[in-house]
Amino acid sequence: MIDLNDIKLNNYESDDIFDVVVKLEKSFGIKFSKTAFINVKTFGDLCDIIEEHIHFETREDCTKQQAFYKIRKAISATQFINENQIKLDSNLTDLFPLHNRRQKAREFQNQLGLKINILTYPAWLAFTFVIGLILTFIAFFFDWKVAISGIVFFILATKIAEKLGRNLDPETVRQLTEKVTRERYVEIRRSGQTVNRKEILEIIKDTFSNDLAIDKTFLTRDAQFSW
């Protein structure tokens, strides 16, 4: 059994890795060819390929700082809260009251000008879906029709739960700032089509660490993939 604290890149299949790459592709506003990563063996190789594909103008301003200012302004405008009261450690539950949270989350996204999901469904419901899917896969050994029906049901249920979820994820303005910077790097910057090249590697590491639950200490240049 794998200890969650010891998860490394080589614990994941190529499909999992390239799901993360697709997110980075979107965040950096770039496009990779199907053969771009054919010779990639290590995390360093992958980072080099990503950086080589980023051809935007270089500016050395802080993206997280810009993201925070834009997020603070959007929250202030939609929640009618003084900007000075919105800090990095402010809890989003205090800024987005439960009774109208879905509406206010949509207004926040529109004001920010980015589609960034901050709502999810409860952890207990996610656990229920996982158990349900496991049971439906087991059902393949007894009745494949029942199994297929179960899979379709739980996929639809998950999508509905995502649409109706009201739990906040992330929990603080700081975490939201990191999420926006990670998922919409180029779009959140003050000047479009620019990057701070000193930040690129950190964004790549943040994304892999967040999406695959890998400790950053394992994301070294020599870290090996499973293939």
SVG drawing of the C-alpha trace seen along z (x, -y; Angstrom):
<svg xmlns="http://www.w3.org/2000/svg" viewBox="-30 -50 48 63">
<polyline fill="none" stroke="black" stroke-width="0.4" points="0.0,0.0 1.4,-3.4 1.8,-6.0 0.2,-9.2 3.4,-11.0 5.5,-9.0 3.6,-9.4 5.9,-10.1 5.6,-10.7 6.3,-7.1 3.2,-6.0 1.0,-7.5 0.2,-6.3 0.9,-8.5 -2.8,-9.5 -2.8,-11.0 0.4,-12.9 -1.0,-14.3 -4.2,-15.4 -2.0,-17.8 -0.1,-18.8 -3.4,-19.7 -4.2,-22.0 -0.8,-23.7 -1.3,-24.0 -4.5,-26.0 -3.0,-28.0 0.0,-29.1 -2.1,-29.6 0.1,-27.3 -0.5,-24.2 1.6,-21.0 2.0,-18.7 1.2,-15.0 5.0,-14.2 6.2,-17.0 6.8,-14.7 7.9,-11.6 11.5,-11.7 10.5,-12.9 11.8,-10.6 12.1,-12.9 10.3,-15.8 13.1,-18.1 12.6,-17.0 8.9,-17.8 9.6,-21.2 12.1,-22.1 9.5,-21.2 6.9,-23.4 9.2,-26.4 10.4,-26.0 6.8,-26.4 6.2,-29.6 7.1,-32.5 5.4,-35.4 7.1,-38.7 9.0,-38.4 8.2,-40.7 9.4,-40.3 6.3,-41.4 4.6,-39.1 1.6,-37.2 0.2,-36.1 0.2,-39.8 -1.7,-40.8 -4.1,-37.9 -4.8,-38.9 -5.6,-42.5 -8.0,-41.4 -9.6,-38.8 -10.0,-41.3 -11.5,-43.9 -14.0,-41.3 -15.0,-40.1 -15.5,-43.7 -17.6,-44.6 -19.9,-41.6 -20.1,-41.1 -20.2,-44.8 -17.2,-44.5 -14.5,-47.2 -11.4,-46.0 -9.3,-46.8 -11.2,-44.2 -10.2,-41.5 -6.9,-39.9 -5.0,-36.8 -6.0,-34.9 -9.7,-35.9 -12.0,-32.9 -14.2,-32.5 -17.1,-31.3 -17.1,-34.8 -17.1,-36.5 -19.6,-34.2 -22.6,-33.5 -24.2,-30.1 -27.8,-31.3 -26.9,-32.9 -23.4,-31.4 -24.0,-29.9 -25.4,-33.2 -22.6,-35.2 -20.0,-32.8 -21.3,-33.3 -21.3,-37.1 -17.7,-36.9 -16.6,-34.9 -18.2,-37.4 -16.6,-40.3 -13.2,-38.6 -13.7,-37.7 -12.5,-34.1 -14.3,-30.8 -12.8,-29.6 -14.8,-27.0 -14.8,-27.7 -17.7,-25.4 -17.8,-21.7 -20.0,-19.1 -19.4,-17.6 -16.6,-15.1 -19.1,-12.5 -20.9,-12.6 -17.7,-12.2 -16.9,-9.2 -20.3,-7.8 -19.8,-8.2 -16.4,-6.4 -17.9,-3.5 -20.8,-3.3 -18.5,-3.2 -16.4,-0.5 -19.5,1.6 -20.7,1.1 -17.3,2.4 -17.7,5.5 -21.1,5.9 -19.5,6.6 -18.7,10.1 -22.4,10.8 -24.5,8.7 -22.8,6.3 -26.1,4.5 -26.5,3.6 -22.9,2.5 -23.2,0.2 -26.4,-1.3 -24.7,-1.9 -21.7,-3.6 -24.0,-5.9 -26.0,-6.7 -23.0,-7.7 -21.4,-9.7 -24.6,-11.7 -25.0,-12.0 -21.4,-13.4 -22.1,-16.0 -25.3,-17.1 -23.6,-17.3 -20.9,-19.5 -23.6,-21.8 -25.4,-22.1 -22.5,-22.0 -22.2,-24.9 -19.1,-23.9 -16.2,-26.2 -12.9,-24.9 -10.5,-26.7 -11.1,-27.9 -9.2,-31.2 -8.4,-34.1 -4.8,-33.0 -5.7,-29.5 -8.0,-31.1 -5.2,-33.4 -2.9,-30.3 -5.6,-28.4 -6.3,-31.2 -2.6,-31.8 -2.1,-28.1 -5.0,-27.5 -5.2,-30.8 -1.7,-32.1 -1.5,-34.1 -5.1,-35.4 -4.8,-36.7 -1.7,-38.8 -2.1,-42.5 -0.5,-42.5 -1.8,-39.8 0.5,-37.6 3.3,-38.1 5.0,-35.8 7.5,-36.0 9.9,-33.3 11.1,-33.0 7.7,-31.8 7.1,-29.1 8.8,-26.2 7.0,-27.0 3.6,-27.0 4.4,-23.6 5.4,-22.2 2.3,-23.7 0.0,-22.1 1.6,-18.7 1.7,-18.8 -1.9,-20.0 -3.5,-17.7 -1.5,-14.5 -0.9,-15.1 2.9,-14.8 5.1,-16.5 7.2,-19.2 10.4,-17.7 9.8,-14.8 9.4,-17.0 13.1,-17.2 14.6,-17.4 15.7,-13.8 12.3,-12.5 11.3,-9.6 8.0,-9.0 6.5,-5.4 7.1,-4.9"/>
</svg>
